[in-house]
Each structure stands twice: as structure tokens, then as C-alpha cells.
Amino acid sequence: MVGRVLTNRQVVKRDGANYELLGYEKLTPQQVQELKNACDRKLAEYVARRGDLIWEHRRRSTGYVSGTLRYDVLKNAKFRCELCGVPADERALEVDHITPRNKGGKDEISNLQALLQPQRDEAGPR
């Protein structure tokens, strides 16, 4: 999300999997160090404020949905995206939780749906 916000505000540009600060080449070594220090300070404040909660969503979101359950969800959706109807032979589908695991959602067929797999340029929360 941060990458999208900074890209939209033309602070950074995406270069593959990385982001590049626009205008970086014009900064003096002192300005670069001040920028790094400011980032380190903000990150430390965030970690101090949130503690272990920063990673809680990952702990609760990890897990495995069996291939059989995935197949059943896709079959029930007739191998089409349940949001827009695009078929699996045109674009890859994934099995997604309606209520996310990190919000208490279960790995049950009633809580799963077939959706288009995000493309690289569609990164971000859904």
C-alpha cells in the first residue's frame, strides 16, 4: 500500500520489484543520510507503538487450503471469477477467503470464493 501511495504522489517509481526515489540523484550525501535517519526514526516509532501486532496478520493468515477444497470452490464457481465472470481459461483464478483468516475466517467452502488472480500491476489490498 505504501508503494502505491508514494507512486501516485510521484515520490517514487516502481522498477520491477523495487521502488526508486524520484530525484534521489540530486540529493547531497548529507541529505541522503538525513532521509535515512528520518526513515529509521519513523520505523522505530511505528514498531514501538505497535510491537508484535505488526506481524499478527501474517501469523493468522498462514495456512494451507487443500487442493481438493480449492477444486471444489472452483467447480462450484463453474471455473469463473465470482466477481466478474471471466473464465479460468482466459485468466488464472485463485481461491480467496471471503472473511480473511486474520479476521477469524475459516477454511470452509462457505467462506471461500473464486476470484481473478491479481496481476503484477494490480498489487495491493483487495
N, C-alpha and C positions, 0 to 999 in steps of 0.2 A: 504494500500500500504506500509506503514512504516513497519508493521509487516512482510510482505513478504520479503522486502529488508533486514531487520535485521535477519530474519530467514535464508535467503540464504547466508548471510555473517557470519552465525554461531555466532551471538551476542546474540540471544535469541532463545528459543524453545517454541513452542506452547503447552499449556496444557489446552485442552478444549477451552474455550472462552478467556483464559488469556495467556499472554506471560511471560516466566520466563527468567531472565537474566542469561546466562551461566557464571559460575564462581562466582556468587554472594556470595556463602558461603565462598569464600576465601578472601573477602574484609573485611577490618577493619571497625569499626564503623565510623571512620573519613573519609575513602574513600567512604563509603555509603553516608554520609552527603554531601561530595563534589560532588558526582554524582547527588544527588537530587538537590543541588543548581545549578549545571550546566544545568540540565533539566529545572528547573524553570526559569532560566535566558533566555534560548533559547526560551521557550514558550512565555515568556513575550515580547521578541524581535519580535517574529512572530506576536503576537496579536497587538503590537504597529504598526507594519509595515502594516498589512492587515486590522485591525479594524473590522468593521461589515461585510466586504466582506467574512470573514471566513465562515459565515453561509448562505450567499446568495444562494448557490446552493441548500440548503435544503428548503428555502422558496419557490423558484421557482419550485422545484421538487415535492412538496407535492401536493396531489390532489387525485382524485378518478376516475378510469376508470370503467364505469358501467359494470355490469355483462353481459348485452346484447351486448355491444360493444366487450367485451372480447370474448364472444361466437362467434360473427361474425368473429373476427380475426382468432380464432382457426378453425372455419368451413372453411373459405377461404383457410387456410393452409392445409386443409384436416387432421387436428389434427396431424400434423407432424412438427418437427422443420424445419423452413425455411432455416436454415444454413446447417444442415447435414442430415435431413430426418428421424431422429429417431421418431417413432410414440409415441403418448401420452400414449398408454397402456404399453410401455416399460419404459418410464421415464417421469416425470412431465414436463409440458410445462408452460411457463409464457408468458404474453403479454408484449412486450418491445417496448419502443419508438425508432424509427429509428433516428430521431433528438430528443435528450433529451429535456425535458421540460425546464431545466435550460439553454438551448441554443436556446429557442424560439419554440421548437417543440409543436405541438398541439395534443390534444386527439382526433384525427381523424383517421378513419380506414386506410387512405393512409399513415399515419405516425406510424402505429403500425405493429408489426410482432410477430410471434410465435417462441419462442426460448426455448431451454432446460433450465429448472430451474437450477441455479448453485447448485452444491453440496457443502457441508461444506468445503471440501478441495480445492474448486475452487474459494474461496473468492478472491475478488479483482476487479478492474475495468474491464469493458468489452467494 
